[in-house]
């Protein structure tokens, strides 16, 4: 078999999984996607490429081995980063406004010439 034949069959299998996933499985994997019919076709290119992972995720969910913790609390470092950003972003904006160039000092557009 050539590489092109292998890739072709991989994509055929991905297309079959994508149809199954879009029509049936996504509603079971993600409760927020149950009525999102406009959003579902956007997933087709990704499912074509990672269809083995999609099947694996569905099997893991059916076995009940993994719970989906949708509202898990953020990690401690994320909380610290959020606090730092609360103070850093306004400070950066204030410094940027204070250090900007004075428009009165600018004489207008300057034509650049090539070096000789």
N, C-alpha and C positions, 0 to 999 in steps of 0.2 A: 504494500500500500504506500502511496505517496503521501507526503505531508499535506498536500491540498485535499486529498480524499479524507484524511483523518479530521482535518479542520472542518470540512464540509459536514461530516457526520456529527461532529461535536455541536455545530450550529443547528443542525436539524433536531438533535435532541434538546438543545436549548430552546428552540422555537416551540417544541411540544410542551416543555416545562413552562415556558412563558405563557402559553395559552391557558394551561391548567392553573398557573399561579394567579394570573390576572382575573380569571373568571371565578375561581373557587377559593384558593388558599390564602390570598392576602387578607380576606375578611377574618379568617381564623388567626392569622399571625398578628394582625394589628387591628384592634377594634375601632380605631379612628379612621381606618380606610374602608370601612364597610360600605359607605355610600359615596365614596370618592371615585366615581366612574370616569371623570375627566382626567384625573391624576394618574390612573392606572396605566394608560398607554405609554406614559413617560418612562415607566420602569422596564419596558421591553428590552431596550439595548443592554441594560445592565444585567437583566436575567439571562439573556442570551450568552453572556460571557461567564457569569458565576452561577450557573444553574446547579452544579453539584452542591454548592453551599446553601442554596435555597432549599433544596430537598433535605439536606442534613438538618437545617434549622427547623423545618416542618416536622421531621421525625423526632427530633429532640423535644419539641413542644408537645407532640402527641403522647410521648412517653411520660411527660410530666417531670422530666429530669431537671428542667431549668424553669424557674419562674421569671416572668418579665417584670422587673421592678421599674415601672415607668416613672415613679415619683421618688426615686432614691435621692437622699440628701447629698449635696455636693461634698466633695472631699475637703478636708481642712485647708489644704493649700489653695483651693479655689476660693474659699471664704476669705482667706488672707489677701489673695490677689484682688478680689472685688473691693475690699476695703482700701487697698493701696490705690486702685484705679479711681475710686471716688475722690481722692485727694489729688492724685497726679494729673488727671485730665484737666480739671479747672486750672491748676497751676501752670501747666504747659500752655493752655490757651491764654492766660493772663500774660505770661512771659512772651508769647509770640506777638500779642498785640502791642506790648510795651516795647519790644525790640524791633518792630517792623521799620522799614525805611520811611523817612519823612517824605511825603509826596512833593513838598515845596522844594526840596533839594534836587529832585530829579529834573533835568533840563529838557527832557523829552526824548524821543527816539534818537539813537545814535547809529549811524551807518558804519558798519565794520568794513575794513579793507583787508585784503589778503597781504600776508607778509611777503617781502621781496627777498 
